[in-house]
Amino acid sequence: MKVKITIDTSIEEMYIEVHTPKINEEVHQIEAYFQDLKPLFPVKFEDTIKVLKPQDIYLVKSIEGVLHVETKNDVFYSNKKLYEVPIMMGSTFLRISKNTYMNLDYLDSVEATFSGMMKVKLTNGKTDYISRIHYEN
């Protein structure tokens, strides 16, 4: 089997093509392997691009058109759009406000505030708010 990697800056998302004369067990194994891969989320870290796994991300916020991606101890930045977060991250990410998604795996507690909003506390100690539009009583 040969492998060919082509760099194409005109595409936004990586894709894989398999060219084969026939469908066989090896092709099915290759397909299964790539179907089972978990999504990765590219972020800026200093002068490089770092790739985060969804399970490492606690909160994703859009501030002035830039995504702030919060992990346990760090904040990274991404040029992705907020609407891409649930597509890339899956069902463990819940939209809690107009500009924020949180990873439900890191939800520690929720409490009501006097303003009618709900305050969420994450397992890393950070807090954010659920707006009234994004929760049901």
KANORQUI-V862871 format. One record per residue. N is the residue number from 1. PHI is phi in whole degrees, -180 to 180 (NA if undefined). Layout:
N;PHI
N;PHI
//
This chain:
1;NA
2;-106
3;-124
4;-129
5;-115
6;-120
7;-91
8;-134
9;-72
10;-83
11;-97
12;-98
13;-128
14;-67
15;-140
16;-125
17;-117
18;-119
19;-104
20;-147
21;-75
22;-159
23;-85
24;-141
25;-62
26;-61
27;-64
28;-64
29;-66
30;-63
31;-61
32;-63
33;-60
34;-74
35;-69
36;-84
37;-65
38;-81
39;-68
40;-120
41;-120
42;-76
43;-137
44;-88
45;-136
46;54
47;-101
48;-126
49;-105
50;-110
51;-112
52;-104
53;-88
54;-53
55;-70
56;-91
57;-99
58;-94
59;-148
60;-128
61;-123
62;-100
63;-126
64;53
65;81
66;-114
67;-80
68;-102
69;-107
70;-101
71;-107
72;-56
73;-124
74;-129
75;-124
76;-116
77;-127
78;-144
79;-89
80;-64
81;-98
82;-59
83;-66
84;-80
85;-58
86;-66
87;-68
88;-81
89;-97
90;95
91;-77
92;-79
93;-100
94;-119
95;-77
96;-110
97;-159
98;-57
99;-122
100;-140
101;-118
102;-124
103;-87
104;-62
105;-64
106;-110
107;-74
108;-99
109;-158
110;-134
111;-139
112;-78
113;-112
114;-66
115;-82
116;93
117;-92
118;-112
119;-99
120;-105
121;-115
122;-94
123;-67
124;-91
125;92
126;-76
127;-127
128;-155
129;-127
130;-96
131;-77
132;-58
133;-66
134;-103
135;-144
136;-116
137;-73
//
